[in-house]
Amino acid sequence: MQKYNVAILRTVFDEDYRWWEQVCRLRQNKLNYQVIDLGSSDWFERIVAGRFDGLLATPPGLTSALKTMYDERLAIAHLLLDIPIYPTFEEVQIYENKKYLAYWLKARKIPHPATHVFYQENEALHFLERTKYPVVGKMSVGASGKGVVILRNKPDARRYVSNLFAGKGGGRVTGPNLRKKGLVLRAMKKLMKPKSIIDRLKHYQVERSENQKEFAIFQEFIPHDYEWRCVRIGDSYFAHKKVVKGEKASGALIKSYENPPLEMLDFVRELTDEAGTVSQSVDLFIDAEGNFLVNEMQCIFGQSDPYQMLVDGQPGRYRYIHGQWVFEPGDFNQYHSFLLRIDHFIQILNHQNQESLAI
């Protein structure tokens, strides 16, 4: 049996890479692995020396500087060293880069709320004179609704733009997620591990340093009580509702596990097939006419429950088999869905290996 040599690419303050470690240990009969800090000065030498069959990515979403570093170095590893990556390089590019995602959705003609990116203050102000309110202001980097502001009138919007272009910039709310359930229990666990508290405080300090300047992102406001989170990993599909708390669904972690409409799964299947994505969450609004609109796309995403979907109260997944959606009950989201990801990547490597042997 072919055994593959893979590298887990981590960064400072990265915690998700540990899920890759856990599932690689579970698949040690099929994989050897190393953890490489992509932010270290010897990243290139270690990747070349490792002679890796594949790279496992957990791209950062903390600051634009970390994000740029990760994307640049990953481009070298994938495009010039020709090493397969999971998730795909394109998925990593659009992750936590709302500017790039806006261009990407537009170029691919994927329905989404109208989004405008301005690098000139006069153009941004001209847009605010004619746009419909409320309008959504976004930071390019920032998950869980951080850096998102609902601008309800023209004076507020003009002040927002003035801050961005006058050097004050726009920051994010940081610190513990007070909307996430189990706050007291999480705090008690942290108190038992003083080092984790220090690490978390450093994380918040870096996160607070992110200050968007000299460009503005505005998105059309879509009234909604929830948004659908649809997930595709390989041929497995999941969906649940993210319910609005306050003004946002992202970060609230209030979920509703209703049976997803199959036409929505069709929409996501066609989108991801065309884009060639392998590990993707797609957050969707439904507009007044019943159209699906893509709000966010993320190749690495949170999971607060042990499942991503319930159908008639049963956890499981959908698969598209012979032109029909088939529900399969089961526990498919173990280890925050990373076990499903690693098994899919092994399938991809097996397929590539068989193709190379056939040549």
C-alpha positions as CSV (number, residue, x, y, z in Angstrom):
1,M,0.0,0.0,0.0
2,Q,1.3,3.4,-0.9
3,K,2.2,5.6,2.1
4,Y,2.4,9.3,1.5
5,N,4.7,11.9,3.1
6,V,2.8,15.1,3.9
7,A,3.5,18.4,5.6
8,I,1.1,20.3,7.9
9,L,1.7,24.0,7.3
10,R,1.0,26.0,10.4
11,T,1.6,29.6,11.4
12,V,2.0,31.5,14.7
13,F,-1.2,31.6,16.7
14,D,-2.6,28.8,14.5
15,E,-4.6,26.2,16.4
16,D,-6.5,24.4,13.7
17,Y,-3.3,22.6,12.5
18,R,-3.7,20.4,15.6
19,W,-6.8,18.8,13.9
20,W,-4.6,17.8,11.0
21,E,-2.1,16.3,13.5
22,Q,-4.8,14.2,15.1
23,V,-6.3,12.8,11.9
24,C,-2.8,12.1,10.4
25,R,-2.1,10.1,13.5
26,L,-5.3,8.2,12.9
27,R,-4.2,7.5,9.4
28,Q,-0.5,6.7,10.2
29,N,-0.8,3.4,8.2
30,K,-1.3,5.6,5.1
31,L,0.6,8.8,6.0
32,N,3.9,10.1,7.4
33,Y,3.7,13.7,8.5
34,Q,5.7,16.7,9.7
35,V,4.6,20.1,11.0
36,I,6.3,23.0,9.3
37,D,5.9,26.6,10.5
38,L,5.4,28.5,7.2
39,G,6.3,31.7,9.0
40,S,9.8,30.5,9.9
41,S,12.9,31.6,7.9
42,D,13.8,28.0,6.8
43,W,10.3,27.2,5.5
44,F,11.5,26.7,1.9
45,E,14.5,24.5,2.8
46,R,12.3,22.3,5.0
47,I,9.7,21.8,2.3
48,V,12.3,21.0,-0.4
49,A,14.1,18.6,2.0
50,G,10.9,16.8,3.0
51,R,10.1,15.6,-0.6
52,F,6.4,15.8,0.3
53,D,3.6,14.2,-1.7
54,G,1.2,16.8,-0.3
55,L,0.7,19.8,1.9
56,L,-2.1,20.3,4.4
57,A,-3.1,23.9,4.8
58,T,-4.8,25.9,7.6
59,P,-4.6,29.5,6.2
60,P,-4.6,32.3,8.8
61,G,-7.3,34.9,9.1
62,L,-5.8,37.0,11.9
63,T,-4.1,39.8,10.0
64,S,-3.6,40.8,6.4
65,A,0.2,40.5,6.9
66,L,0.0,36.9,8.0
67,K,-2.5,36.1,5.2
68,T,-0.2,37.6,2.5
69,M,2.8,35.8,3.9
70,Y,0.9,32.5,3.8
71,D,-0.5,32.9,0.3
72,E,2.9,34.0,-1.1
73,R,4.8,31.1,0.3
74,L,2.1,28.6,-0.5
75,A,2.2,29.8,-4.1
76,I,5.9,28.9,-4.3
77,A,5.4,25.5,-2.8
78,H,2.4,24.6,-5.0
79,L,3.0,26.4,-8.3
80,L,6.8,26.2,-8.5
81,L,7.7,23.1,-6.5
82,D,4.5,21.4,-7.9
83,I,3.3,19.9,-4.6
84,P,-0.4,19.2,-4.2
85,I,-2.3,21.2,-1.6
86,Y,-5.4,20.5,0.4
87,P,-7.6,22.6,0.4
88,T,-6.8,23.8,-3.1
89,F,-4.6,26.9,-3.7
90,E,-7.6,28.8,-5.1
91,E,-9.6,28.0,-2.0
92,V,-6.8,29.3,0.2
93,Q,-6.6,32.5,-1.9
94,I,-10.3,33.4,-1.3
95,Y,-10.2,32.5,2.4
96,E,-10.4,35.6,4.6
97,N,-9.7,37.9,1.7
98,K,-13.0,39.7,1.1
99,K,-11.6,41.9,-1.6
100,Y,-10.3,38.9,-3.6
101,L,-13.6,37.0,-2.9
102,A,-15.6,39.9,-4.3
103,Y,-13.6,39.9,-7.6
104,W,-13.6,36.1,-7.7
105,L,-17.4,35.8,-7.4
106,K,-18.0,38.5,-10.0
107,A,-15.5,36.9,-12.5
108,R,-17.2,33.5,-12.0
109,K,-20.7,35.1,-12.4
110,I,-21.7,33.6,-9.0
111,P,-24.8,35.3,-7.5
112,H,-23.9,37.4,-4.5
113,P,-24.9,40.6,-2.8
114,A,-23.5,43.5,-4.8
115,T,-20.0,44.3,-3.4
116,H,-17.8,47.3,-4.1
117,V,-14.1,47.8,-3.3
118,F,-12.7,51.4,-3.4
119,Y,-9.1,52.5,-3.3
120,Q,-10.0,56.2,-3.9
121,E,-11.9,58.2,-1.3
122,N,-13.8,60.3,-3.8
123,E,-15.1,57.2,-5.5
124,A,-16.2,55.8,-2.2
125,L,-18.0,59.0,-1.2
126,H,-19.7,59.2,-4.6
127,F,-21.0,55.7,-4.1
128,L,-22.4,56.6,-0.7
129,E,-24.3,59.5,-2.2
130,R,-26.3,57.2,-4.4
131,T,-26.5,53.9,-2.6
132,K,-29.4,52.5,-0.7
133,Y,-29.2,52.3,3.1
134,P,-28.4,50.4,5.2
135,V,-25.2,49.2,3.6
136,V,-22.6,46.8,5.1
137,G,-19.0,47.9,5.6
138,K,-16.5,45.1,5.8
139,M,-12.8,44.5,6.7
140,S,-11.0,42.3,4.2
141,V,-9.7,40.0,7.0
142,G,-11.9,38.9,9.8
143,A,-14.0,35.8,10.6
144,S,-17.1,35.4,12.9
145,G,-18.6,38.7,11.9
146,K,-15.6,40.7,13.2
147,G,-14.9,43.8,11.2
148,V,-18.5,43.9,9.9
149,V,-20.5,47.1,10.5
150,I,-24.0,48.0,9.5
151,L,-24.1,51.6,8.3
152,R,-27.6,52.8,8.5
153,N,-27.3,56.4,7.1
154,K,-25.2,58.6,5.0
155,P,-23.4,60.6,7.8
156,D,-22.3,57.4,9.6
157,A,-21.1,56.0,6.3
158,R,-19.2,59.1,5.4
159,R,-17.5,59.1,8.8
160,Y,-16.6,55.5,8.3
161,V,-14.9,56.3,4.9
162,S,-13.2,59.3,6.4
163,N,-11.6,57.2,9.1
164,L,-10.4,54.6,6.5
165,F,-8.8,57.2,4.2
166,A,-7.5,59.7,6.9
167,G,-5.2,57.2,8.4
168,K,-7.3,56.2,11.4
169,G,-8.4,53.1,9.8
170,G,-11.1,50.6,10.8
171,G,-10.4,48.0,13.4
172,R,-12.1,44.9,14.6
173,V,-13.9,43.9,17.8
174,T,-11.5,41.4,19.5
175,G,-11.5,39.4,22.7
176,P,-13.5,36.4,23.8
177,N,-16.6,35.6,21.7
178,L,-19.3,36.6,24.2
179,R,-22.0,35.3,21.9
180,K,-20.6,31.8,21.9
181,K,-22.3,29.4,24.3
182,G,-20.4,27.9,27.2
183,L,-18.4,31.1,28.1
184,V,-18.1,30.3,31.8
185,L,-16.9,26.7,31.1
186,R,-14.4,27.9,28.5
187,A,-13.1,30.5,30.9
188,M,-12.6,27.9,33.7
189,K,-10.7,25.6,31.3
190,K,-8.4,28.4,30.3
191,L,-7.7,29.2,34.0
192,M,-6.5,25.7,34.5
193,K,-3.8,26.3,31.8
194,P,-2.0,29.6,32.4
195,K,0.1,29.2,29.2
196,S,-3.0,29.1,27.1
197,I,-4.2,32.3,28.7
198,I,-0.9,34.0,27.8
199,D,-1.1,32.6,24.2
200,R,-4.7,33.8,23.9
201,L,-3.9,37.3,25.1
202,K,-1.1,37.5,22.5
203,H,-3.6,36.3,19.9
204,Y,-6.0,39.2,20.8
205,Q,-3.1,41.7,20.7
206,V,-2.2,40.7,17.2
207,E,-5.8,40.6,16.1
208,R,-6.3,44.1,17.5
209,S,-3.3,45.4,15.5
210,E,-5.1,44.7,12.2
211,N,-6.2,48.2,11.0
212,Q,-7.7,48.5,7.6
213,K,-6.6,51.7,5.8
214,E,-6.8,53.4,2.4
215,F,-9.5,51.1,1.0
216,A,-13.2,50.4,1.7
217,I,-15.4,47.4,1.1
218,F,-19.2,47.9,0.9
219,Q,-21.7,45.1,0.5
220,E,-25.4,45.3,-0.3
221,F,-27.5,44.8,2.8
222,I,-29.8,41.7,2.5
223,P,-32.5,41.6,5.2
224,H,-32.3,38.1,6.8
225,D,-33.2,36.2,10.0
226,Y,-30.7,33.5,9.1
227,E,-28.2,32.4,6.5
228,W,-27.7,28.9,5.3
229,R,-24.2,27.4,5.9
230,C,-23.7,24.7,3.2
231,V,-20.5,22.5,3.4
232,R,-19.0,20.4,0.7
233,I,-16.0,18.1,1.5
234,G,-15.3,15.7,-1.4
235,D,-18.6,14.2,-2.3
236,S,-20.2,14.9,1.1
237,Y,-22.7,17.7,1.6
238,F,-24.1,19.3,4.8
239,A,-26.3,22.3,5.6
240,H,-27.7,24.1,8.6
241,K,-29.1,27.5,9.4
242,K,-27.0,30.2,11.2
243,V,-29.6,32.3,13.1
244,V,-29.2,36.0,13.5
245,K,-28.5,37.4,16.9
246,G,-28.4,41.2,17.0
247,E,-27.6,42.1,13.4
248,K,-25.3,39.2,12.5
249,A,-25.5,35.5,12.0
250,S,-21.7,34.9,11.8
251,G,-20.1,34.4,15.2
252,A,-23.4,34.0,17.1
253,L,-23.2,30.2,16.9
254,I,-27.0,29.9,17.1
255,K,-28.0,27.1,14.7
256,S,-31.2,25.6,13.4
257,Y,-31.0,22.1,12.1
258,E,-33.8,22.0,9.6
259,N,-33.9,19.7,6.6
260,P,-32.1,21.7,3.8
261,P,-33.9,22.3,0.5
262,L,-32.4,20.1,-2.2
263,E,-32.4,22.9,-4.7
264,M,-29.9,24.7,-2.5
265,L,-27.7,21.6,-2.5
266,D,-28.0,21.7,-6.3
267,F,-26.8,25.3,-6.3
268,V,-23.8,24.5,-4.1
269,R,-22.9,21.4,-6.1
270,E,-22.9,23.3,-9.4
271,L,-20.9,26.2,-7.9
272,T,-18.2,24.0,-6.3
273,D,-18.0,21.6,-9.4
274,E,-17.3,24.6,-11.7
275,A,-14.8,26.1,-9.2
276,G,-13.1,22.8,-8.5
277,T,-13.2,23.3,-4.7
278,V,-12.7,20.3,-2.4
279,S,-13.3,21.7,1.1
280,Q,-15.6,24.6,1.3
281,S,-18.3,26.2,3.3
282,V,-20.7,28.4,1.4
283,D,-22.8,30.9,3.4
284,L,-26.0,31.8,1.6
285,F,-28.6,34.5,1.8
286,I,-32.0,34.0,0.2
287,D,-33.3,37.3,-1.3
288,A,-36.9,38.5,-1.6
289,E,-37.3,36.7,-4.9
290,G,-36.0,33.4,-3.5
291,N,-32.6,33.5,-5.2
292,F,-29.5,32.1,-3.4
293,L,-26.7,34.7,-2.9
294,V,-23.2,33.8,-1.7
295,N,-22.2,35.9,1.3
296,E,-19.0,34.1,2.4
297,M,-16.8,31.1,1.3
298,Q,-14.3,29.5,3.6
299,C,-12.1,26.4,3.2
300,I,-11.5,26.2,7.0
301,F,-14.5,26.9,9.2
302,G,-15.6,26.5,12.8
303,Q,-17.7,23.6,14.1
304,S,-19.3,24.1,17.5
305,D,-21.5,20.9,17.4
306,P,-20.4,17.3,16.6
307,Y,-22.3,17.4,13.3
308,Q,-22.9,19.8,10.5
309,M,-26.5,18.7,9.6
310,L,-29.5,16.9,11.0
311,V,-32.1,15.4,8.7
312,D,-35.3,14.4,10.5
313,G,-33.2,14.6,13.7
314,Q,-30.5,12.3,12.4
315,P,-26.9,13.4,11.8
316,G,-25.5,12.5,8.4
317,R,-24.6,13.7,5.0
318,Y,-26.0,14.0,1.5
319,R,-24.3,12.6,-1.5
320,Y,-25.3,13.1,-5.2
321,I,-25.5,9.6,-6.7
322,H,-26.8,8.8,-10.2
323,G,-28.5,12.2,-10.4
324,Q,-30.3,11.9,-7.1
325,W,-29.6,13.3,-3.6
326,V,-29.2,10.4,-1.2
327,F,-29.1,10.9,2.6
328,E,-26.7,8.7,4.6
329,P,-27.0,8.8,8.4
330,G,-23.8,8.7,10.3
331,D,-21.0,10.5,12.1
332,F,-19.2,12.2,9.2
333,N,-17.9,15.3,11.0
334,Q,-15.5,13.8,13.5
335,Y,-12.5,15.9,14.5
336,H,-14.2,19.1,13.2
337,S,-14.6,17.4,9.8
338,F,-10.8,17.0,9.4
339,L,-11.1,13.3,9.3
340,L,-13.4,13.6,6.3
341,R,-10.9,16.0,4.7
342,I,-7.8,13.8,5.2
343,D,-9.6,10.7,3.8
344,H,-10.6,12.8,0.8
345,F,-7.0,14.0,0.3
346,I,-5.7,10.4,0.4
347,Q,-8.2,9.6,-2.3
348,I,-6.9,12.4,-4.4
349,L,-3.3,11.3,-3.9
350,N,-4.2,7.7,-4.7
351,H,-5.9,8.9,-8.0
352,Q,-2.9,11.0,-9.0
353,N,-0.5,8.1,-8.2
354,Q,-2.5,5.7,-10.3
355,E,-2.6,8.2,-13.2
356,S,1.2,8.7,-13.0
357,L,1.8,4.9,-13.0
358,A,-0.5,4.5,-16.1
359,I,1.6,7.0,-18.1
